[in-house]
Amino acid sequence: MEVSQEFGASGVPVINFGKYIVDGWMPHSRISAAGHVRVQIDCVAAGLPLTGFVKCLQVTTTLSKNTLAAGDMVMLMHQIEGWRIARLGFGRQAPSRWRSVSGCWPSKSARYSGAVRNGGSRSYPFEFNIDVTYKWEYKSIVVPGDVTGTWARDTAAGMQVCIESASAPD
């Protein structure tokens, strides 16, 4: 995490957000009660001990799972341009798999979900468990190559990576 051209290091509230907070990551919130989700990128200010790094993406939700209304959700989304994923060969014969490894400092152990998708009808949902709280934990997500569908190979959004951090059933 390095660059927040729009917000600097300050924390910002998230309500149906449509702006990139840092390094191409865009938070999105659909919470019926406003003011309960904030994001910031300054690890030091957030009190997260991350040796060698001063920036990270912190999402804070002040609602408990029991108070989420039907349809409420909080997620992070990252769009990757088509020319960056073209070499994976998605939508062609013998595509490569896609792998992402990220660190997290969770305050709650739980099962989380997300999806990798194209701009149309193709998606690959995934789940991962957070086992340890208040300690750095690394997670790896592997998506098998997709032999069908249309995946952009130009400057359009070729792949979206979505990670949901809070949700309630519809």
Secondary structure by P-SEA (a helix, b strand, c coil): cccccccccbbbbbccccccccccbbbbbbccccccbbbbccccccccccccccbbbbbbbcccccccccccccbbbbbbcccccccccccccbbbbbbbbbccccccccccbbbbbccccbbbbbccccccccbbbbbbbbbcccccccccccccccbbbbbbcccccc
